[in-house]
């Protein structure tokens, strides 16, 4: 389909920027228009399910690294449960969203248990994993080094 949704939004933003913005005399209205243009060009509309699938794939990789960390250390498996990742049951938005929510919940539970481990055993053996989790949640996407 041409134009794609992203191309249409880019075109609309260009028209607003090039034709409408110069004609807007009120400073407040012009500032509001620039904010609308900024939002339009940042929207991801071509493949929202694909974007969520990619985010969930990164989350499942992090959960796998968390599980590897649990299994690699003496005494960890008795104190911290390895998180179980849930792959999507299909490619539709409901399946991917459901899996992603389940995986977020698994990570949240793991973080609670990891905090307890760190409080009881110190932080040295889990610093890299903790940084990877923090960066993932902040959108940094660094792969865990476990």
C-alpha positions as CSV (number, residue, x, y, z in Angstrom):
1,X,0.0,0.0,0.0
2,X,1.4,3.4,-1.0
3,X,1.9,5.6,0.8
4,X,2.6,3.5,3.9
5,X,1.2,4.9,7.1
6,X,4.7,6.1,8.1
7,X,5.1,7.8,4.7
8,X,1.7,9.5,5.0
9,X,2.6,10.8,8.5
10,X,6.0,12.1,7.2
11,X,4.2,13.8,4.3
12,X,1.6,15.4,6.6
13,X,4.4,16.6,8.9
14,X,6.2,18.1,5.9
15,X,3.1,19.9,4.7
16,X,2.5,21.3,8.2
17,X,6.1,22.3,8.6
18,X,6.5,23.8,5.1
19,X,3.1,25.3,4.4
20,X,1.0,25.7,7.6
21,X,3.7,26.7,10.1
22,X,4.9,29.8,8.2
23,X,1.4,31.1,8.0
24,X,0.8,30.7,11.8
25,X,1.5,34.1,13.4
26,X,0.5,33.4,17.0
27,X,3.6,32.2,18.9
28,X,1.6,29.9,21.1
29,X,-0.2,28.3,18.2
30,X,3.1,27.9,16.3
31,X,4.7,26.2,19.4
32,X,1.7,23.8,19.6
33,X,2.0,23.1,15.9
34,X,5.7,22.2,16.2
35,X,4.8,19.8,19.1
36,X,2.2,18.1,16.9
37,X,4.7,17.8,14.1
38,X,7.3,16.3,16.5
39,X,4.8,13.7,17.7
40,X,3.7,12.8,14.1
41,X,7.3,12.0,13.0
42,X,7.9,9.9,16.0
43,X,4.9,7.6,15.6
44,X,5.7,4.0,14.7
45,X,2.7,2.8,12.7
46,X,4.1,0.5,9.9
47,X,4.4,-2.6,12.0
48,X,3.3,-2.1,15.6
49,X,3.0,-5.9,16.2
50,X,6.5,-6.3,14.8
51,X,7.8,-3.6,17.1
52,X,6.2,-5.3,20.1
53,X,7.5,-8.7,18.9
54,X,11.0,-7.3,18.8
55,X,10.6,-5.8,22.3
56,X,9.3,-9.1,23.6
57,X,12.1,-11.0,22.0
58,X,14.6,-8.8,23.8
59,X,12.7,-9.3,27.0
60,X,12.7,-13.1,26.6
61,X,16.5,-13.0,26.0
62,X,16.9,-11.0,29.2
63,X,14.8,-13.6,31.0
64,X,17.0,-16.4,29.6
65,X,20.1,-14.6,30.9
66,X,18.4,-14.2,34.3
67,X,17.7,-18.0,34.3
68,X,21.3,-18.7,33.3
69,X,22.5,-16.5,36.2
70,X,20.3,-18.4,38.6
71,X,21.6,-21.8,37.4
72,X,25.3,-20.8,37.3
73,X,25.7,-19.9,41.0
74,X,25.8,-22.1,44.0
75,X,22.8,-21.7,46.2
76,X,21.0,-19.3,43.8
77,X,18.4,-21.8,42.6
78,X,17.1,-22.4,46.1
79,X,16.7,-18.7,46.8
80,X,15.8,-17.3,43.4
81,X,13.4,-18.9,40.9
82,X,14.6,-18.8,37.3
83,X,12.0,-16.8,35.4
84,X,10.0,-18.6,32.7
85,X,9.6,-16.7,29.4
86,X,6.3,-17.1,27.5
87,X,6.6,-16.9,23.8
88,X,3.6,-15.5,21.9
89,X,1.0,-18.0,20.8
90,X,0.6,-16.2,17.5
91,X,1.5,-13.0,15.6
92,X,-1.7,-11.0,16.3
93,X,-1.6,-8.1,18.6
94,X,-3.5,-9.9,21.4
95,X,-1.2,-12.9,21.4
96,X,2.0,-10.7,21.4
97,X,0.6,-8.3,24.0
98,X,-0.4,-11.2,26.3
99,X,3.0,-12.8,26.1
100,X,4.7,-9.5,26.6
101,X,2.6,-8.8,29.7
102,X,3.4,-12.2,31.1
103,X,7.1,-11.8,30.5
104,X,7.1,-8.3,32.1
105,X,5.4,-9.9,35.2
106,X,8.0,-12.7,35.2
107,X,10.8,-10.1,35.1
108,X,9.1,-8.0,37.9
109,X,8.9,-11.1,40.1
110,X,12.5,-12.0,39.3
111,X,13.6,-8.4,40.3
112,X,11.9,-8.8,43.7
113,X,13.8,-12.1,44.3
114,X,17.0,-10.7,43.0
115,X,16.8,-7.7,45.4
116,X,16.4,-10.2,48.2
117,X,19.4,-12.2,47.0
118,X,21.5,-9.0,46.7
119,X,20.5,-7.9,50.2
120,X,21.4,-11.3,51.7
121,X,24.5,-12.1,49.6
122,X,25.9,-8.8,48.5
123,X,25.8,-7.3,45.0
124,X,29.1,-8.3,43.4
125,X,27.9,-11.5,41.8
126,X,24.8,-9.9,40.3
127,X,26.0,-6.4,39.3
128,X,26.3,-7.2,35.6
129,X,22.8,-8.8,35.6
130,X,21.4,-5.9,37.6
131,X,22.9,-3.4,35.1
132,X,21.4,-5.3,32.1
133,X,18.0,-5.4,33.7
134,X,18.2,-1.7,34.5
135,X,19.3,-0.8,31.0
136,X,16.6,-3.0,29.4
137,X,13.9,-1.3,31.5
138,X,15.3,2.1,30.5
139,X,15.2,1.2,26.9
140,X,19.0,0.9,26.5
141,X,18.8,-2.6,25.1
142,X,22.3,-3.7,26.2
143,X,22.6,-7.5,26.1
144,X,23.3,-9.2,29.4
145,X,26.8,-10.5,30.0
146,X,26.3,-13.5,32.2
